[in-house]
Each structure stands twice: as structure tokens, then as C-alpha cells.
Amino acid sequence: MLKPLLLGTIKTALLMLGGVFCHQPHAAAVVQEESVPPLYRFFQQHYDSTIVCQQNSAWNQGPDMLILAKQGQQVYLFTYRSPYKLMQGRHVPGGLTQQFSQQEARFRATQPDTNQYLLLQPVTPAKLKQTWKSLHTPRLWQVQDMAARSTNTQCLIEDAETVTLWFLTRRNSRNVSFYAPEFYEKCEGADANRRQVIRTRTELETLLKR
């Protein structure tokens, strides 16, 4: 028979790692090893800890990631984004519109991995370390999921963006998703989990504004 202390430890671990998705906060989803994308497995293998901010919507269906990764005392910022997305809907002479459209389709069909779309961003080490410290990653690991759309009839929005945060270490991976976090933060009022995901995305985007 398991000792009470061991049972308590197992129960605590399950409470931290288990969870299901719904609009009310729940624990972050634990991701099975085989379902982790190759790009994320790469960061698990080569970095101590990684935060991925992934954005997706009906009008932004391709991979769109901001990646902050820490190895030892060094912090790195990567992007995995389409270089052709801004060209959509614009006419460019010389047949380039069709070419860009074809390249965008190729980007969307490519499984995220260490390919030409993964780019290291030239941000100063001091800024990167400060951002890592500011985000307080142990607290981020406790963020709870709010993926589903709200049932509040006063706060309805369609075709909004879903923001997913992935947390990767060499041994574990988990994620939390938020549908239209900025909209619901204004419409439904402040929520600690939404504030965390909004703040994380804002700080990572700010690093790109050199």
C-alpha cells in the first residue's frame, strides 16, 4: 500500500498536469509526446526551458509563433512566421502576386520544424534576460486554460484569434489556449489567466520592435 506522503505527491502532480478545455479556467493540457510538433521537440531536446506563443484564426491559418528559449544563462528569441502573409490581397506587378500566393500555400503545408521559416531574432542579451525574468516562468506554468467561447450573450465575437501558450522543458510539455483574450478582458472584466497570456504576447512582440 502506498504511503500517505507518496499518495499526496501523486495527487498534487495530477492536479498540476491534468485538465480539460473550457471557458472557465482549468489546468493546462498535458501533451502526449507523439503529438508534440517536431519544432517543439527540437526545443525540448536542446534548450532547458521554452515559451511558445502561437496565434491562429480563420484569417491567419498558418503557423505564427514567437519563441523564447533559455539554455543555461542565455536566452534566445525565435520567430516562425510566414514572410508572405502581408502580401495577401495586394497586387504586385511582374507575376509576383501569384508567386507569393504559391509560396504562402507552401508555407502552410510545411510542418513546423527547423527549416527556413525558423529565424533567430537579433535582440540584445540584456533585453532577452530581462523579459525572461519579467515573465516569471514558474508562474506562467500555473496559467489555466480558457479556450472555449464565452456563453455570455453580452460578450460575443466571431472569427477572433486564439492564442496558445506552450511551455516546454526537456521532460514535459503543456499548453493553454485563450480565445480572443483582449476582447474578453475588456468585455467580461479582468482575469488573472487572461492577463498573463496578453502580457506574454505583448512582451514578446515588443522584443521585435527594435
C-alpha positions, -999 to +999 in steps of 0.1 A: +000+000+000+013+035-009+023+057+020+001+088+026+030+111+017+035+094-017-002+095-024-003+132-017+026+138-040+009+118-068-023+137-063-006+170-064+012+162-096-020+150-113-038+182-103-010+203-117-008+185-150-043+173-157-070+194-173-097+199-200-105+229-222-135+252-214-141+289-210-139+287-172-103+283-160-089+248-159-054+233-156-033+234-187-035+204-210-007+179-208+006+170-243+014+134-253+050+131-266+039+119-300+016+149-305+043+175-299+053+191-332+088+184-345+098+220-339+088+218-303+106+185-298+137+202-311+135+229-284+128+203-258+160+184-268+183+214-270+170+240-245+163+239-208+130+258-210+109+273-238+078+295-241+060+295-274+032+320-281+012+306-311-015+326-328-042+313-350-075+324-366-097+319-396-078+347-414-044+336-401-043+298-405-006+292-410+018+288-381+025+320-363+049+316-334+070+337-311+095+315-292+115+325-262+140+298-253+166+295-224+197+274-224+219+278-193+222+316-187+215+325-223+180+335-237+171+335-274+141+348-294+129+330-325+100+336-349+083+311-370+060+332-393+051+334-430+072+360-449+043+362-474+013+368-452+015+406-456+013+403-493-021+387-493-048+408-510-022+431-526-013+432-563+024+432-572+034+436-608+055+410-627+035+380-617+048+382-581+013+381-566+007+346-579+042+335-568+038+349-533+004+331-531+020+298-541+048+303-515+022+311-488+004+279-496+037+260-494+044+276-460+011+265-447+016+229-459+051+227-443+051+211-409+068+234-384+104+223-379+139+237-380+135+249-416+139+282-434+110+298-416+126+295-382+145+327-376+167+338-348+160+375-339+189+399-332+178+411-297+204+421-271+211+395-244+202+421-217+167+426-231+161+389-235+172+381-200+150+409-186+120+397-205+125+361-193+128+374-157+098+397-161+075+369-174+083+349-143+081+315-160+072+294-128+040+315-125+033+310-163+034+273-158+003+277-135-018+296-160-051+280-165-069+274-198-098+295-212-101+282-248-139+280-254-160+309-264-180+326-236-217+319-232-222+355-220-246+369-246-233+404-239-198+394-249-199+377-283-173+378-310-168+357-342-137+347-361-114+361-334-079+349-328-069+321-305-037+325-286-020+293-273+009+293-249+032+262-250+055+255-221+084+231-229+111+216-208+134+187-216+109+163-198+075+180-201+052+199-224+019+215-218-003+242-233-031+266-226-054+284-251-073+316-250-100+327-274-100+365-281-082+373-248-081+411-252-117+413-262-130+393-232-106+411-209-124+443-218-160+429-221-161+404-191-136+421-168-101+413-155-090+377-152-056+367-139-051+340-166-061+363-195-038+390-182-009+365-182-014+355-218-019+390-230+012+402-212+033+374-225+023+381-261+028+418-257+063+414-242+074+390-269+060+413-297+078+442-281+111+425-284+107+426-322+103+463-322+139+473-323 
